Amino acid sequence: MESMNRILNLSKRLVKKAFNVIGLDIVRLSKDLRVAPETAFLLYHYQRHNQRRLEHLASLGLPITGSTVLEVGGGIGDHTSFFIDRGSKIVTSDAREENIEILRSRYPNIKVLHLDLDHPPEEFNELFDIVYCYGLLYHLQNPVKAIKFISKYAKRLLLLETCVSYGDDNLINFCTEDAKNPTQALSGSGCRPTRRWVYNQLKKYFDFVYMPITQPNHEEFPIDWITPPPKKILTRAIFIASREKLNNSLLTEEIPMKQIRH
């Protein structure tokens, strides 16, 4: 019996290793070839990451149910149903036509827009209770313009998650990304701003800016902002900007140097 268990455990490890290698090979290929969105977004890494982010968002107890929502950078719609399932009326959007085609196929009963936040329209004909911007800001070459635009159309809340850099300086930290990969910057240029920079930008447009005292249970969401991680990985943070004061014990108006896992 013990021998059989060892064989089963070894088989599981080999399958997992093979899957990870395949995933890495797909990402490597994207440097030379365009990858189908269905392939890129359905990798284990992205699916696990989405699960941990949405678990965390649900845990915050924010007033989402029954709201009108604008989702920007919706990708292929892996977060969209979170709001649908809470009775919200959602409009989703993306900058890539191949992603928009999938969004319309997956959600034929909701409005899907082409919206490039590096080049937002001068005017938008609708206001929303909530603007949802998870996983987009760091893929933009003009994050200042993007934050100004989405803030204008959020009547109550702006929910924002992005990759950030360590440090307390007020820096954008521009970088390059692979424009051929549908999960990366359309322009090929992105940014890794500090938390201080994001916080200060949001403060220009909202009376109240919060950060959770918790972080999603995922290695890309640090809980220690004093000591950078030993290896180079993406590091992420979450911001909640509000028109009104939120009495929520899970939120702080400070930029926390220590957080806890959800």
ZAMARGU-4260 file (C-alpha; in steps of 0.2 Angstrom, whole numbers, plus 5000, padded with zeros to 4 digits):
<rodrens>
0) 5000/5000/5000 | 5014/5012/5005 | 5023/5008/4988 | 5007/5012/4978 | 5005/5028/4987
5) 5023/5033/4983 | 5019/5029/4964 | 5003/5039/4964 | 5012/5054/4972 | 5026/5053/4960
10) 5014/5052/4945 | 5005/5068/4952 | 5021/5077/4953 | 5026/5072/4935 | 5009/5078/4928
15) 5010/5094/4937 | 5028/5097/4931 | 5023/5093/4913 | 5009/5105/4914 | 5020/5119/4921
20) 5033/5116/4907 | 5019/5116/4894 | 5013/5133/4901 | 5030/5140/4901 | 5033/5135/4884
25) 5017/5143/4878 | 5023/5159/4887 | 5040/5158/4878 | 5032/5155/4861 | 5022/5171/4864
30) 5038/5181/4861 | 5038/5176/4843 | 5020/5171/4840 | 5003/5178/4844 | 4995/5167/4857
35) 4976/5164/4857 | 4968/5172/4872 | 4960/5155/4877 | 4977/5148/4879 | 4985/5162/4888
40) 4971/5166/4901 | 4967/5148/4904 | 4984/5143/4911 | 4985/5137/4928 | 4994/5152/4934
45) 4980/5164/4929 | 4966/5153/4935 | 4973/5151/4952 | 4977/5170/4953 | 4959/5174/4948
50) 4952/5163/4961 | 4963/5171/4975 | 4959/5189/4970 | 4940/5186/4969 | 4940/5176/4986
55) 4948/5191/4994 | 4937/5204/4986 | 4922/5194/4992 | 4929/5194/5010 | 4930/5213/5011
60) 4911/5215/5012 | 4910/5230/5000 | 4893/5237/4994 | 4893/5228/4977 | 4876/5219/4976
65) 4864/5227/4964 | 4876/5240/4958 | 4880/5246/4940 | 4898/5242/4936 | 4910/5246/4922
70) 4924/5233/4921 | 4940/5239/4912 | 4953/5227/4905 | 4941/5213/4906 | 4952/5201/4897
75) 4941/5186/4892 | 4929/5189/4907 | 4935/5178/4921 | 4930/5191/4934 | 4914/5197/4925
80) 4903/5184/4933 | 4908/5189/4950 | 4897/5204/4948 | 4883/5196/4938 | 4881/5183/4952
85) 4878/5198/4964 | 4864/5205/4954 | 4874/5219/4947 | 4872/5227/4930 | 4889/5226/4922
90) 4897/5233/4906 | 4913/5225/4902 | 4927/5231/4891 | 4944/5227/4884 | 4957/5235/4872
95) 4960/5219/4862 | 4948/5214/4848 | 4952/5195/4851 | 4947/5197/4869 | 4931/5207/4865
100) 4926/5193/4853 | 4927/5180/4867 | 4918/5192/4880 | 4904/5194/4868 | 4903/5175/4865
105) 4903/5171/4884 | 4892/5185/4889 | 4879/5188/4875 | 4867/5197/4886 | 4878/5211/4893
110) 4886/5226/4884 | 4904/5224/4879 | 4914/5239/4874 | 4931/5242/4865 | 4940/5253/4878
115) 4959/5257/4877 | 4963/5266/4893 | 4980/5272/4885 | 4969/5282/4873 | 4952/5284/4882
120) 4938/5293/4873 | 4935/5311/4877 | 4918/5308/4884 | 4909/5293/4890 | 4890/5293/4890
125) 4887/5284/4906 | 4891/5284/4925 | 4893/5269/4935 | 4891/5265/4954 | 4908/5255/4953
130) 4922/5255/4941 | 4932/5239/4942 | 4950/5239/4937 | 4959/5223/4942 | 4975/5218/4933
135) 4976/5232/4920 | 4985/5248/4927 | 5002/5241/4926 | 4999/5236/4907 | 4997/5254/4903
140) 5009/5267/4896 | 4999/5282/4902 | 4992/5277/4919 | 4989/5295/4924 | 4977/5298/4910
145) 4969/5281/4914 | 4966/5285/4932 | 4959/5302/4928 | 4947/5294/4915 | 4940/5279/4926
150) 4939/5290/4941 | 4927/5302/4932 | 4914/5288/4929 | 4914/5280/4946 | 4899/5287/4956
155) 4904/5278/4972 | 4919/5266/4971 | 4934/5263/4961 | 4941/5245/4964 | 4959/5244/4958
160) 4972/5230/4959 | 4989/5232/4950 | 5007/5226/4951 | 5017/5238/4961 | 5036/5241/4965
165) 5043/5241/4983 | 5047/5258/4991 | 5039/5274/4997 | 5044/5285/4983 | 5031/5293/4971
170) 5037/5284/4956 | 5028/5277/4940 | 5043/5265/4935 | 5039/5262/4916 | 5044/5245/4909
175) 5042/5235/4893 | 5030/5221/4890 | 5026/5208/4876 | 5013/5216/4865 | 5010/5199/4856
180) 5004/5191/4872 | 4985/5194/4875 | 4988/5195/4894 | 5001/5209/4892 | 5002/5228/4887
185) 4994/5231/4870 | 5007/5245/4867 | 5021/5235/4873 | 5024/5248/4887 | 5018/5246/4905
190) 5023/5252/4922 | 5026/5246/4940 | 5021/5261/4951 | 5024/5262/4969 | 5010/5260/4981
195) 5012/5279/4986 | 5011/5284/4968 | 4994/5275/4965 | 4987/5281/4982 | 4992/5299/4978
200) 4984/5298/4960 | 4968/5292/4967 | 4968/5305/4981 | 4966/5318/4967 | 4949/5312/4962
205) 4942/5304/4978 | 4940/5310/4996 | 4943/5293/5003 | 4957/5280/4998 | 4958/5264/5007
210) 4969/5249/5006 | 4964/5232/5014 | 4973/5226/5030 | 4972/5209/5021 | 4980/5202/5005
215) 4974/5188/4994 | 4982/5171/4999 | 4994/5171/4984 | 5013/5174/4983 | 5012/5189/4972
220) 5003/5199/4986 | 5016/5203/4999 | 5011/5205/5017 | 5028/5213/5022 | 5032/5229/5013
225) 5048/5233/5022 | 5058/5218/5016 | 5057/5214/4997 | 5055/5196/4992 | 5072/5187/4990
230) 5068/5182/4972 | 5061/5193/4958 | 5042/5191/4956 | 5028/5202/4952 | 5021/5211/4968
235) 5003/5217/4969 | 4992/5228/4979 | 4974/5233/4980 | 4966/5250/4982 | 4948/5255/4986
240) 4944/5273/4981 | 4927/5280/4988 | 4916/5296/4987 | 4910/5292/5004 | 4918/5286/5020
245) 4917/5267/5022 | 4915/5261/5040 | 4924/5244/5037 | 4937/5237/5049 | 4946/5228/5035
250) 4951/5244/5027 | 4964/5257/5032 | 4967/5275/5025 | 4985/5272/5028 | 4998/5263/5016
255) 5001/5248/5027 | 5019/5241/5029 | 5012/5225/5036 | 4997/5216/5030 | 4989/5199/5034
260) 4984/5184/5023 | 4965/5182/5020
</rodrens>
